[in-house]
Amino acid sequence: MVSAESIDRDRTTKPIKYSNAGIKHFWRVEKDNGSPVVYTFELEPAVRAYVPTGIHHKRLQTHIGFDVDIDLHLDRPPS
């Protein structure tokens, strides 16, 4: 169980601190009906704020200078 304070910190405080530090990519991992969901963001340098780049439910596939491909199914071991 995640506390309301932790959810608020992950959604408001951390993105501001990370964008101010110039961290290019920010991912937030949460649960949706018991399954993982990954929200991905990229820093827009002109305004130093994150813009959403995707919501990933079963598989996280993206390119951040290199390819990322992660199976998000929790019911089977990694291959």
TORMAR-224193 format. One record per residue (C-alpha): x, y, z. Coordinates in steps of 0.001 Angstrom, whole numbers, plus 500000, padded with zeros to 6 digits. Example, Ala and Ser with C-alpha at 12.3 -4.5 7.8 and 13.67 -1.06 7.14 Angstrom:
// TORMAR-224193
512300495500507800 513670498940507140 
// end
This chain:
// TORMAR-224193
500000500000500000 501353503417499045 500579506375501274 498795509454499942 501869511492500886 504113509273498776 501738509471495785 501660513267496057 505455513454496340 505912511184493293 503489513248491186 504350516805492251 507557517263494263 509866514804492487 509130515948488907 509896519559489863 513135518653491641 514275516326488851 513458518780486052 515278521577487910 518294519243488105 518103518701484327 517288514978484476 516106514210480946 513768511259481622 511334510638484462 509352507428484892 506657506871487485 505684503260488254 502319502595489869 499786499792490174 496482499701488292 494168496909489450 497192495012490789 499226495292487569 502151497652486975 501724500720484834 504650502970483868 504154506641483024 507074508035481025 508057511676480633 510814513609478868 512221516978479858 511272519812477519 514379521995477874 512819525314476811 510458525331479785 512374522865482018 509249520776482568 508313517202481783 505982516281478937 504318512854478831 505700510365476313 503636507292477151 501584505123479456 502762501520479411 500683498631480767 501940495264479549 505261496198477990 507495499257478280 509074499977474907 510804503288474312 514032504834473091 516012507146475386 519342507214473572 519140503413473562 516260500990473146 514317499933476237 512031496883476135 510690495623479483 507967493011479960 505682494279482741 503822491008483347 504269489982486974 502811486509486576 505756485012484699 509508484961485298 511784487136483143 513148485441480043 
// end
